[in-house]
Amino acid sequence: MLHNSRLLLRGFVAAWLGCAVCAQTEAPASSTTAPEIPTAVSSCHAHGATQYCEAGTEEYPILMEATPTGELPSEYTGCHAHGSDAFCFAPDGSEVQLVIETSGAEEPADEHSHGGEEEGNGCHFHAGVEHCPGQEEVSCERTDRDYNVPLRIGLLFVILVTSGIGVFLPIAIAKFNLPFQQGSLMVVKQFGTGVIISTAFIHLFTHAQLMFANQCLGELSYEGTTAAIVMAGIIVSFLIDYLSHRVVYWRRSQASDRDSEAPSTNDGSDTAAKSSVTRPDTSTALAPSHGHGHATPGEWQTDTLTVASLEAGILFHSILIGLTLVVAGDSGFITLFIVIVFHQMFEGLALGSMIAQVPSGLLATWKKCVMGLAFTVITPIGMAIGIGVLNHFNGNDRSTIVAIGTLDAFSAGILVWVGVVEMLAKDWMEGPLLNAGVVRTLLAGTSLVAGLVVMSVLGKWA
């Protein structure tokens, strides 16, 4: 009886409030449409600290002045308006606010929403993991998504063709003596130098930092982990280059000693020739040959190891690019794919220009094609692997984070060494651009900066 009386009293109060609102002087029209208020809400349940109730097909958050100490009500009745706000009665007679979206107003924050699947929320994918700037809590569980697999399979071949065009174009220019060969290769190589340096810092170093800063990994005991792995990549690349140069010097020194000890067949006729090779000049011994004739084993090692180091760094992260591209959600897949297409094209130009400038006498054409082919297929291989693990991949798994972060950082170190020392410093400090004319220097510098800028801009999305 008492319960029925409370319900009757609430009904009278709601009717009185409704009449009071009707009797008020009409307010000026606002820019928002008045919300439609349900008479009651039920099936109330909690999501975190917020309670949600349903009315028909709609779901409304409930705002309370104080957190109840007992069990939350399962329904609220007598819903009514106070101005632009909606309120309902709890079973104990208290009022709670019902949050209703109004037309033209900004949607209130909802812990119940899916966040990254919506457009315009600032979320994007790095290494197959959705990053939402400002998001305080991240789920470390694998997220189930509906992937468009046929689209990913089709675009795998687009990446294959794009990568092939990028890497083989400079090789073809050098092989077939196309018009403006020297100028074209110079422009492509300097653009590629900028691409390699930007890839090292903007793409790989930054991505490695994002991986090691992932909340699912936990706090690192050593904050400089990313930089330490990058330095390891630099040192390994330096040691390979240094040892190869030592081998070059040693082999030429041995050859000179053998020539100087050989018995003379002509009295004094070749004395000058012998004395000229008694001790090799280190400045020329360490400089790779740029002719097209036969090369010594040391020369071959010096030139090709630089290109091999560059390709190794590129291949390490290219397979990761393919893997993490296909596991990105459909909401950001197309944008990420377009960026990766340009990324692979520019990176292919950089690698191809380095391969093309190794003389044929040092590296046979078929070997150049094999190196180009390896770059062409590596990203599609990564994509194929990603398609195979679509339903199992969890970018927030600790082992996955460590593996991707380590490979990205190590690859960054390799590309820093090759890009800054072997490409930038060698061309500008001791190579053909040291004494180049003003026009050639400006053209090369513009190409270099263009490569830096274009690849850095692409880093906004990939």
C-alpha positions in Angstrom: 0.0 0.0 0.0 2.8 2.4 0.9 4.6 1.6 -2.3 1.5 2.3 -4.4 1.1 5.6 -2.6 4.7 6.6 -3.4 4.1 5.8 -7.1 0.8 7.9 -7.1 2.6 10.8 -5.4 5.4 10.7 -7.9 2.9 10.7 -10.7 1.2 13.8 -9.3 4.6 15.5 -8.9 5.6 14.7 -12.4 2.2 16.1 -13.8 2.6 19.2 -11.7 6.1 19.8 -12.9 5.0 19.3 -16.5 2.1 21.9 -16.1 4.5 24.3 -14.4 6.8 24.1 -17.3 3.9 24.6 -19.7 2.8 27.7 -17.8 6.1 29.4 -17.9 6.8 32.2 -20.4 8.2 30.8 -23.6 12.0 31.1 -23.7 13.8 32.3 -26.8 14.5 29.5 -29.3 17.8 27.9 -28.8 20.1 26.4 -31.4 19.5 22.9 -30.1 16.5 20.7 -30.4 14.8 19.8 -27.1 15.5 16.2 -26.2 12.8 13.5 -26.2 12.5 12.2 -22.6 11.3 8.7 -22.0 8.7 8.2 -19.2 10.8 5.5 -17.5 14.1 3.6 -18.0 14.8 0.0 -16.9 17.4 -2.8 -17.3 19.9 -0.6 -15.5 23.4 -1.9 -15.3 26.9 -0.6 -14.6 29.9 0.0 -16.9 32.8 1.0 -14.7 31.7 3.8 -12.4 28.7 4.8 -14.6 25.3 3.3 -14.6 23.4 2.8 -17.9 19.6 2.3 -18.3 17.6 1.4 -21.3 14.3 2.7 -22.8 13.3 0.9 -26.0 16.4 0.7 -28.2 18.2 3.6 -26.6 20.7 3.5 -23.7 21.2 6.4 -21.3 23.9 7.1 -18.7 22.7 8.0 -15.2 24.4 10.8 -13.2 24.1 10.7 -9.4 25.1 13.4 -6.9 26.6 10.8 -4.6 27.7 7.2 -5.1 25.1 4.9 -3.5 26.3 2.6 -0.8 23.8 -0.1 -1.5 22.7 -2.0 -4.6 21.9 0.2 -7.6 18.2 0.4 -8.7 17.3 -1.6 -11.8 14.8 1.0 -13.0 13.8 4.7 -12.7 10.3 6.1 -13.3 8.5 9.4 -13.6 11.1 10.9 -15.9 10.7 14.7 -16.5 12.5 17.8 -17.6 14.1 20.6 -15.6 15.0 23.2 -18.3 17.2 21.4 -20.8 18.1 18.6 -18.4 16.2 15.3 -17.8 15.6 13.7 -14.4 14.0 10.5 -13.2 12.8 9.3 -9.8 14.6 6.4 -8.0 12.6 3.9 -6.0 13.5 5.8 -2.8 12.0 9.0 -4.2 15.3 10.8 -4.9 16.0 12.3 -8.3 18.8 11.3 -10.7 19.9 13.0 -13.9 19.3 11.2 -17.2 21.9 12.1 -19.8 20.3 12.6 -23.2 22.1 13.7 -26.3 20.5 16.8 -27.8 20.6 17.6 -31.5 23.4 20.0 -32.4 25.2 19.5 -29.0 28.5 17.8 -28.6 28.2 14.1 -27.6 29.1 13.5 -24.0 32.1 11.4 -23.3 31.1 7.7 -23.0 33.3 5.1 -21.4 31.0 2.6 -23.0 32.0 3.6 -26.6 34.4 1.8 -28.8 36.8 4.7 -29.2 39.2 3.9 -32.0 36.7 2.5 -34.4 35.1 6.0 -34.8 36.4 8.6 -37.2 37.9 11.8 -36.1 38.9 10.8 -32.6 42.7 11.1 -33.2 43.3 7.4 -33.0 45.7 5.7 -35.4 47.6 2.5 -35.9 51.3 1.9 -35.2 52.6 -1.6 -35.7 49.0 -2.9 -35.7 48.3 -1.4 -32.3 45.7 1.4 -32.0 47.1 4.5 -30.4 44.7 7.1 -29.0 46.5 10.2 -27.7 45.3 11.2 -24.3 43.7 7.8 -23.6 44.5 6.9 -20.0 43.6 3.2 -20.0 44.6 0.6 -22.7 43.3 -2.9 -23.0 46.1 -5.4 -23.4 43.7 -8.1 -24.7 43.5 -9.0 -28.3 40.8 -6.9 -30.1 38.4 -8.8 -32.4 37.9 -6.9 -35.6 36.1 -7.6 -38.9 39.0 -7.6 -41.5 38.4 -7.1 -45.2 40.7 -10.0 -46.2 40.0 -9.9 -50.0 41.0 -6.2 -50.0 44.2 -7.0 -48.2 45.1 -9.8 -50.6 44.5 -7.5 -53.6 46.6 -4.7 -52.2 49.5 -7.1 -51.5 50.1 -7.1 -55.3 49.9 -3.3 -55.4 52.7 -3.1 -52.8 54.7 -5.7 -54.9 54.5 -3.7 -58.1 55.2 -0.4 -56.3 58.2 -1.7 -54.5 59.5 -3.2 -57.8 59.1 0.1 -59.7 60.9 2.0 -57.0 64.0 -0.2 -56.6 64.5 -1.2 -60.3 64.0 2.3 -61.8 67.5 3.6 -60.8 69.0 0.2 -61.8 67.4 0.5 -65.3 68.6 4.1 -65.7 72.2 3.1 -65.0 72.1 -0.1 -67.1 70.6 1.3 -70.3 72.3 4.7 -70.3 69.1 6.6 -70.4 69.1 10.4 -71.1 70.4 12.6 -68.3 71.7 9.4 -66.5 74.2 11.1 -64.2 72.0 14.0 -63.2 69.0 11.7 -62.7 70.9 9.2 -60.5 72.4 12.1 -58.5 68.9 13.6 -57.9 67.4 10.1 -57.0 70.3 9.2 -54.7 70.2 12.5 -52.8 66.4 12.2 -52.4 67.0 8.6 -51.3 69.6 9.8 -48.7 66.9 12.1 -47.2 64.4 9.2 -47.2 66.8 6.9 -45.4 67.7 9.4 -42.7 64.1 10.3 -42.1 63.1 6.7 -42.1 65.7 6.0 -39.4 64.6 8.8 -37.1 60.9 9.6 -37.8 59.7 6.1 -38.6 61.8 3.5 -36.9 63.2 5.3 -33.9 59.8 6.9 -33.1 58.0 3.6 -33.6 60.4 1.8 -31.3 59.8 4.4 -28.6 56.1 3.9 -29.0 56.5 0.2 -28.6 58.7 0.4 -25.4 56.3 3.1 -24.0 53.3 0.8 -24.4 51.4 0.4 -21.1 51.0 -3.3 -21.6 54.8 -3.7 -21.5 55.0 -2.0 -18.1 57.5 0.5 -17.0 61.1 -0.1 -18.3 63.7 -0.2 -15.6 66.1 1.5 -18.1 64.6 4.5 -19.8 67.2 4.7 -22.5 66.4 1.2 -23.9 65.4 2.5 -27.4 68.4 4.7 -27.8 70.7 1.9 -26.5 69.4 -0.5 -29.2 69.8 2.2 -31.9 73.4 2.7 -30.8 74.0 -1.1 -31.0 72.8 -0.9 -34.6 75.2 1.9 -35.3 78.2 0.2 -33.7 77.5 -3.1 -35.5 77.3 -1.3 -38.9 80.5 0.6 -38.0 82.4 -2.6 -37.1 81.3 -4.2 -40.4 82.5 -1.2 -42.4 85.7 -0.8 -40.4 86.7 -4.5 -40.6 86.0 -4.5 -44.4 88.3 -1.5 -44.8 91.0 -3.2 -42.8 90.7 -6.3 -45.1 91.0 -4.1 -48.2 94.1 -2.5 -46.8 95.6 -5.8 -45.7 95.0 -7.5 -49.1 96.5 -4.5 -51.1 99.5 -4.4 -48.7 100.1 -8.1 -49.2 99.9 -7.7 -53.0 102.3 -4.8 -52.9 104.8 -6.7 -50.8 104.7 -9.7 -53.2 105.3 -7.4 -56.2 108.2 -5.7 -54.5 109.8 -9.1 -53.7 109.4 -10.5 -57.1 112.8 -11.0 -59.1 113.4 -8.4 -61.8 113.5 -9.7 -65.4 114.8 -6.4 -66.7 117.8 -4.6 -65.3 116.4 -1.5 -63.7 113.6 -1.2 -66.3 110.8 -1.8 -63.7 112.5 -0.3 -60.6 110.3 2.7 -60.7 107.2 0.6 -61.1 108.1 -1.6 -58.1 108.9 1.4 -55.9 105.6 2.9 -56.7 103.7 -0.1 -55.2 106.1 -0.9 -52.4 103.7 0.6 -49.8 100.0 1.3 -50.7 98.5 4.7 -50.2 95.8 4.3 -47.6 93.7 7.2 -49.0 93.2 5.2 -52.3 93.2 1.8 -50.7 90.1 2.7 -48.7 88.3 4.4 -51.5 86.0 2.2 -53.6 86.6 2.1 -57.3 84.0 3.7 -59.6 85.2 2.4 -62.8 83.6 -0.3 -64.9 86.6 -2.6 -65.3 87.7 -5.6 -63.2 87.9 -5.1 -59.4 90.0 -6.7 -56.7 88.3 -8.8 -54.0 88.9 -6.0 -51.5 87.3 -3.4 -53.7 84.3 -5.6 -54.2 83.9 -6.1 -50.5 84.2 -2.3 -49.7 81.5 -1.3 -52.2 79.0 -4.1 -51.8 79.1 -4.2 -48.0 77.8 -0.7 -47.8 74.9 -1.6 -50.0 74.4 -4.9 -48.1 74.2 -3.0 -44.8 71.6 -0.6 -46.2 69.5 -3.5 -47.6 69.7 -5.4 -44.4 68.4 -2.5 -42.4 65.6 -1.9 -44.9 64.6 -5.6 -45.1 64.4 -5.9 -41.3 61.8 -3.3 -41.0 60.0 -3.8 -44.4 58.8 -7.3 -43.3 57.4 -5.7 -40.1 55.7 -3.0 -42.2 53.9 -5.6 -44.2 52.9 -7.6 -41.1 51.6 -4.6 -39.2 49.9 -3.1 -42.2 47.4 -5.9 -42.6 46.6 -6.3 -38.9 45.6 -2.6 -38.6 41.8 -2.2 -38.3 39.7 -1.3 -41.3 39.0 2.1 -39.9 42.6 3.2 -40.7 43.7 0.6 -43.1 43.3 2.5 -46.4 45.0 5.7 -45.1 47.9 3.6 -43.8 48.1 1.6 -47.0 48.4 4.8 -49.1 51.2 6.0 -46.9 53.0 2.7 -47.1 52.8 2.7 -50.9 54.7 6.0 -51.0 57.0 4.8 -48.3 58.0 1.7 -50.2 58.3 3.7 -53.5 60.7 6.2 -52.0 62.7 3.7 -50.0 63.0 1.6 -53.2 64.4 4.6 -55.0 67.0 5.1 -52.2 68.1 1.5 -52.3 68.0 1.2 -56.0 70.2 4.3 -56.5 72.8 2.8 -54.2 72.8 -0.5 -56.0 72.9 1.2 -59.4 76.0 3.2 -58.5 78.1 0.0 -57.7 80.0 -0.5 -61.0 79.2 -3.6 -62.9 82.8 -4.8 -62.6 82.2 -5.0 -58.8 78.7 -6.3 -58.7 77.2 -8.2 -61.7 73.9 -7.0 -63.0 72.1 -10.3 -62.1 73.3 -9.8 -58.5 71.9 -6.3 -58.5 68.6 -7.7 -59.7 68.6 -10.3 -56.9 69.1 -7.5 -54.4 66.3 -5.5 -55.9 64.0 -8.5 -56.0 64.6 -9.2 -52.3 63.4 -5.7 -51.5 60.4 -6.1 -53.9 59.0 -9.2 -52.2 59.9 -8.6 -48.6 56.9 -6.4 -47.7 54.4 -8.6 -49.5 55.8 -11.5 -47.6 55.2 -9.6 -44.4 51.7 -8.9 -45.5 51.1 -12.6 -46.3 52.3 -13.5 -42.8 50.0 -10.9 -41.4 47.0 -12.2 -43.3 47.8 -15.6 -41.9 47.7 -14.4 -38.3 44.9 -11.9 -38.5 42.7 -13.8 -36.0 45.6 -14.4 -33.6 47.8 -11.3 -33.7 47.9 -9.2 -30.5 50.0 -6.1 -30.8 49.8 -5.5 -27.1 51.3 -8.8 -26.2 54.6 -8.3 -24.3 56.7 -10.6 -26.5 55.3 -8.9 -29.6 56.1 -5.4 -28.2 59.7 -6.4 -27.4 60.3 -8.1 -30.7 58.9 -5.2 -32.9 60.5 -2.5 -30.7 63.9 -4.2 -30.8 63.9 -4.8 -34.6 62.7 -1.2 -35.3 65.4 0.3 -33.0 68.2 -1.9 -34.4 67.1 -1.2 -38.0 67.1 2.5 -37.1 70.7 2.3 -36.0 71.8 0.6 -39.3 70.0 3.2 -41.4 71.5 6.1 -39.3 75.0 4.8 -40.0 74.4 4.1 -43.7 72.3 7.3 -44.3 74.5 9.8 -42.5 78.0 8.3 -42.9 78.0 6.2 -46.1 75.5 8.3 -48.1 75.4 11.9 -46.8 79.0 12.3 -45.6 80.7 10.3 -48.3 78.9 12.2 -51.1 79.2 15.7 -49.7 82.5 15.6 -47.8 84.7 13.4 -49.9 82.7 12.5 -53.0 81.5 14.1 -56.2 79.5 16.9 -54.5 82.5 18.3 -52.6 83.6 20.4 -55.6 80.4 20.4 -57.6 79.1 23.5 -59.4 76.5 25.8 -57.9 73.6 24.5 -59.9 74.5 20.8 -59.3 75.0 21.5 -55.6 71.7 23.3 -55.2 69.9 20.6 -57.1 71.4 17.9 -54.9 70.7 19.9 -51.8 67.1 20.4 -52.8 66.6 16.7 -53.5 68.1 15.8 -50.1 65.8 18.2 -48.2 62.8 17.0 -50.3 63.5 13.4 -49.2 63.8 14.4 -45.6 60.5 16.4 -45.7 58.4 14.0 -47.7 59.3 11.0 -45.6 58.9 13.0 -42.4 55.4 14.1 -43.4 54.4 10.5 -44.1 55.5 9.7 -40.5 52.3 11.5 -39.4 50.3 8.5 -40.5 52.8 5.6 -40.5 
